[in-house]
């Protein structure tokens, strides 16, 4: 700040326009910061949602000692509340090949996941054929 020579002892300050422009720039910066923060929080909330798929049920079936034709259903208990599953296993070939169709469905629309796998029974693979 410079001293005004016409009025000794008096200093120049900011004009009203300068203060208004600085306030507007500050408001725009704060608005941008809040927008970025809310977008980040929304994205974090979306990442926190659990997507359940049928791979755990397929793994459980592949580890079983025997395969047989069946239809069963259930839920995941407290692990994934609100999700239900159905599984049907049928023989699709004369060579001991089985197909398992697994469906996992949640409460919301579009939450259904499907998986089909082909399996040979363990005793068939180890023994070299049916006995």
C-alpha positions as CSV (number, residue, x, y, z in Angstrom):
1,X,0.0,0.0,0.0
2,X,1.2,3.4,-1.0
3,X,0.8,6.6,1.0
4,X,-1.4,9.2,-0.6
5,X,0.6,12.4,-1.0
6,X,-2.5,14.6,-1.3
7,X,-3.7,13.5,2.2
8,X,-0.8,12.7,4.4
9,X,-1.3,10.0,7.0
10,X,-4.1,8.4,4.9
11,X,-3.6,5.0,3.2
12,X,-5.3,3.6,0.2
13,X,-7.4,0.4,0.8
14,X,-9.1,-2.1,-1.5
15,X,-12.0,-0.8,-3.5
16,X,-15.4,-2.4,-3.4
17,X,-14.9,-3.9,-6.9
18,X,-11.6,-5.6,-5.9
19,X,-13.3,-7.1,-2.8
20,X,-16.2,-8.3,-4.8
21,X,-14.0,-10.0,-7.4
22,X,-11.9,-11.6,-4.7
23,X,-15.0,-12.9,-3.1
24,X,-16.4,-14.3,-6.3
25,X,-13.1,-16.1,-7.0
26,X,-13.1,-17.6,-3.5
27,X,-16.8,-18.7,-3.9
28,X,-16.0,-20.4,-7.3
29,X,-13.0,-22.2,-5.8
30,X,-15.0,-23.4,-2.8
31,X,-17.8,-24.6,-5.1
32,X,-15.4,-26.5,-7.2
33,X,-13.8,-28.1,-4.1
34,X,-17.2,-29.2,-2.7
35,X,-18.2,-30.6,-6.1
36,X,-15.0,-32.7,-6.2
37,X,-15.5,-33.9,-2.7
38,X,-19.1,-34.9,-3.2
39,X,-18.2,-36.8,-6.4
40,X,-15.5,-38.6,-4.6
41,X,-17.8,-39.6,-1.8
42,X,-20.4,-40.9,-4.2
43,X,-17.8,-43.0,-6.0
44,X,-16.6,-44.4,-2.8
45,X,-20.1,-45.4,-1.8
46,X,-20.6,-47.2,-5.1
47,X,-17.3,-49.1,-4.6
48,X,-18.5,-50.2,-1.2
49,X,-21.4,-52.2,-2.7
50,X,-21.0,-56.0,-2.6
51,X,-21.4,-57.8,-5.9
52,X,-22.0,-61.5,-5.3
53,X,-21.3,-64.0,-8.1
54,X,-21.7,-67.7,-8.5
55,X,-18.0,-68.6,-8.4
56,X,-18.1,-69.7,-4.8
57,X,-21.0,-72.1,-5.5
58,X,-19.2,-73.5,-8.5
59,X,-16.0,-74.0,-6.5
60,X,-17.9,-75.9,-3.8
61,X,-19.5,-78.1,-6.4
62,X,-16.2,-78.8,-8.1
63,X,-14.7,-80.0,-4.8
64,X,-17.5,-82.5,-4.1
65,X,-16.6,-86.2,-4.4
66,X,-19.6,-87.2,-6.3
67,X,-21.8,-85.5,-8.9
68,X,-25.4,-86.4,-9.3
69,X,-28.4,-84.8,-11.0
70,X,-30.1,-82.4,-8.5
71,X,-31.8,-79.1,-8.1
72,X,-31.3,-77.1,-5.0
73,X,-31.5,-73.5,-3.7
74,X,-30.6,-71.5,-0.7
75,X,-29.2,-68.2,0.6
76,X,-25.8,-67.0,1.8
77,X,-27.0,-66.4,5.4
78,X,-25.2,-63.5,7.1
79,X,-22.4,-63.5,4.6
80,X,-24.5,-61.8,1.8
81,X,-27.9,-60.9,3.3
82,X,-30.7,-60.5,0.7
83,X,-29.0,-62.8,-1.9
84,X,-30.4,-66.2,-2.9
85,X,-29.0,-68.9,-5.2
86,X,-30.3,-71.8,-7.2
87,X,-28.3,-74.6,-8.7
88,X,-29.3,-77.4,-11.1
89,X,-26.9,-80.2,-12.1
90,X,-27.7,-82.6,-14.9
91,X,-25.8,-85.1,-17.0
92,X,-25.4,-83.9,-20.5
93,X,-23.3,-86.7,-22.1
94,X,-23.0,-90.4,-22.0
95,X,-19.3,-90.0,-21.1
96,X,-20.1,-88.8,-17.5
97,X,-20.1,-85.1,-18.3
98,X,-22.3,-82.9,-16.1
99,X,-23.5,-79.4,-16.6
100,X,-24.2,-77.2,-13.6
101,X,-26.3,-74.0,-14.0
102,X,-26.0,-71.6,-11.1
103,X,-28.1,-68.4,-10.6
104,X,-27.4,-65.8,-7.9
105,X,-30.1,-63.1,-7.4
106,X,-30.2,-60.1,-5.1
107,X,-33.0,-57.9,-4.0
108,X,-32.6,-55.2,-6.6
109,X,-33.3,-55.3,-10.3
110,X,-30.4,-56.3,-12.5
111,X,-28.6,-58.1,-9.7
112,X,-29.0,-61.6,-11.2
113,X,-25.8,-63.4,-12.1
114,X,-25.7,-66.7,-14.1
115,X,-22.9,-69.2,-14.5
116,X,-22.8,-72.6,-16.3
117,X,-19.9,-75.0,-15.9
118,X,-19.1,-78.5,-17.2
119,X,-17.7,-81.0,-14.8
120,X,-16.5,-84.6,-14.8
121,X,-16.9,-86.5,-11.5
122,X,-13.7,-87.1,-9.6
123,X,-14.0,-90.8,-9.7
124,X,-14.4,-90.7,-13.5
125,X,-11.3,-88.6,-14.0
126,X,-9.1,-90.7,-11.6
127,X,-10.4,-94.1,-12.6
128,X,-10.2,-93.5,-16.4
129,X,-13.9,-94.0,-17.0
130,X,-17.1,-95.2,-15.4
131,X,-17.1,-98.3,-13.2
